[in-house]
Amino acid sequence: MKIIELSMKTNNLEEMKKFYTDVLQMILIEENDQMFSVMAGKTRLNFEHDAQLPFYHLCFRTNDLYFQHLYKTLSKKDVLLPDEFGETSLFWEGQQAYFYDPDGNILEVLVRPFNDDEEEPFGWFDVGEIGMPSSSVRQMQEVLTPYVNDKMHGNGDNFAFYGDEFGVFVLVNEGRHWYPTERPATIHPLEITILGERFQHFKHSNLPYTITVKPN
């Protein structure tokens, strides 16, 4: 599944806009006094103002050249998050790094192959992962089954990737710490649009999650 749009909440509209446009160098495509939108490659990110301070985890994908450029930028901003060994430049099937934005969201950047017919950009590819905390990973997997084709087949009790090589939901139990921090996962409003085989719209019965599936 390809994640093409995410709508999240923010308590710091101006600070977040400055960080995503100036530091992460994402293109601003819409703004007003209650929201702003940027493009992270093929994924549109919408941030809407909220009185509460939300907390999310998401992961961006890019190539090695842009990773090195971004890593230097984030190092100067002192927002990189170290692992248990104090390292901030990590490796998991490619270079990766964790960092936080002005809201304290746990962000990740991964070096991955460019899966598209277009010319590879110097910059962001897309959002490859979005965290979805719940009271039960297994129950969330069952809820998502009619709407999202899962090729990961994760069977963890408190953590599982759900999706495919093009994009995944990171399913975790509420309260589980987001790596590499000790900050527990919490549930906040999230609207997700993905590409799929046919149009579907799903709103979770008791969690603030909405998923829209659009045909390729």
Number of C-alpha atoms within 10 A of each C-alpha: 23 22 23 22 21 20 17 19 23 24 17 17 20 15 13 17 20 15 14 20 15 12 14 16 16 21 15 18 12 11 14 9 9 12 19 19 23 20 23 24 20 14 21 22 23 20 22 19 17 15 9 11 13 17 20 23 20 18 21 21 24 27 21 18 11 15 21 13 11 18 19 10 15 17 13 9 10 10 15 22 21 17 15 10 6 8 11 18 15 14 11 9 9 12 17 22 25 23 20 16 16 17 17 15 16 23 20 21 22 23 22 17 13 16 10 8 6 7 7 14 12 13 20 22 23 23 29 27 23 22 22 24 26 19 14 15 25 19 10 18 20 9 14 17 11 11 17 22 14 19 13 13 12 16 13 12 12 17 17 20 23 26 22 17 13 14 21 24 23 20 24 26 22 17 16 15 14 18 16 15 13 10 14 14 21 20 19 17 15 18 17 18 21 21 18 18 13 10 13 16 11 16 12 12 9 6 15 12 16 16 19 17 22 15 10 11
